[in-house]
């Protein structure tokens, strides 16, 4: 399997993107902006389609549309976009633009399929370097702002009371998120990037309440799920993105069951302890 260049490219680029998604996903879940991550992916589809129509590298269109949207959302405030109706309308509009640009483009249908569903097994050497650059850049930015971002994400009231520039942090995070979406789109596609960006982090939240452990679990689940998806997709010749999303779904429900099981044990132990104290008195 690893004697083929395309599998080497897939594992290198996919692993780095999974690590990035595992880390940033924890903050996406904590800040309650998973809907914006989904919206960025659909906007990115329109941007990539526009770039193909213009004859540009699709990644340039992705970056142009997603970062511009991040700045616009940051100025208006994320609360404006918390309404389901607003999100649905925006997604519909940009999906429509994406289809329009694709129909006007001279590129073939395989390019549209790659944008929508990812093309990790056909990623080129140039795309590997692009993904590595974007992902490592996102991780560096998250590391630089780790303390302030963590404080603001998990205790926004305390962060504002402490005098942190919460608006600047919010806009900066949206910009970082938009760049992260661009990197992830090339692996799992615009329609499925939401899964890799949020599901591992959501599962990790069921396994631990400590931020460092949540990040660790999220990264591990994202990477393991991607590796398994690549291996199964290689041997079955079926879409890798399907296996990645299915495995992440299994991880999430397994983590949810684990948390519920431990909560039942904790409640039972608490009731037994209370009954013992009453009997002793």
MOFENGI-V114486 format. One record per residue. N is the residue number from 1. PSI is psi in whole degrees, 0 to 359 (none if undefined). Layout:
N PSI
N PSI
This chain:
1 316
2 0
3 348
4 136
5 322
6 329
7 324
8 315
9 317
10 316
11 320
12 305
13 317
14 320
15 316
16 318
17 320
18 319
19 314
20 314
21 323
22 321
23 305
24 334
25 327
26 320
27 329
28 314
29 315
30 323
31 354
32 37
33 28
34 328
35 328
36 323
37 318
38 319
39 320
40 321
41 321
42 322
43 321
44 325
45 316
46 321
47 317
48 320
49 319
50 318
51 320
52 321
53 323
54 351
55 18
56 173
57 128
58 329
59 331
60 319
61 320
62 310
63 318
64 311
65 317
66 318
67 323
68 319
69 321
70 317
71 319
72 315
73 320
74 322
75 321
76 333
77 137
78 336
79 331
80 329
81 13
82 352
83 130
84 321
85 316
86 316
87 315
88 319
89 315
90 315
91 316
92 318
93 312
94 329
95 320
96 315
97 320
98 315
99 324
100 312
101 325
102 320
103 330
104 343
105 154
106 357
107 158
108 175
109 336
110 328
111 320
112 319
113 321
114 320
115 318
116 319
117 2
118 161
119 50
120 330
121 354
122 20
123 135
124 170
125 319
126 318
127 326
128 313
129 323
130 315
131 317
132 316
133 314
134 314
135 314
136 322
137 317
138 315
139 321
140 316
141 320
142 323
143 319
144 317
145 21
146 309
147 310
148 319
149 319
150 316
151 312
152 328
153 320
154 348
155 69
156 325
157 315
158 322
159 319
160 321
161 330
162 356
163 16
164 147
165 76
166 326
167 318
168 319
169 318
170 312
171 318
172 318
173 320
174 322
175 316
176 318
177 320
178 322
179 321
180 321
181 320
182 317
183 319
184 328
185 324
186 346
187 308
188 355
189 162
190 325
191 340
192 0
193 330
194 324
195 308
196 333
197 334
198 326
199 313
200 320
201 322
202 321
203 319
204 329
205 335
206 343
207 336
208 153
209 359
210 131
211 313
212 320
213 324
214 316
215 316
216 311
217 319
218 316
219 314
220 315
221 319
222 314
223 313
224 317
225 320
226 316
227 312
228 319
229 319
230 315
231 312
232 319
233 323
234 315
235 337
236 345
237 32
238 164
239 126
240 321
241 324
242 313
243 323
244 312
245 321
246 317
247 319
248 324
249 319
250 316
251 317
252 311
253 330
254 318
255 321
256 317
257 321
258 316
259 315
260 321
261 314
262 327
263 320
264 320
265 317
266 318
267 318
268 317
269 322
270 318
271 320
272 320
273 319
274 319
275 322
276 318
277 320
278 320
279 323
280 331
281 none
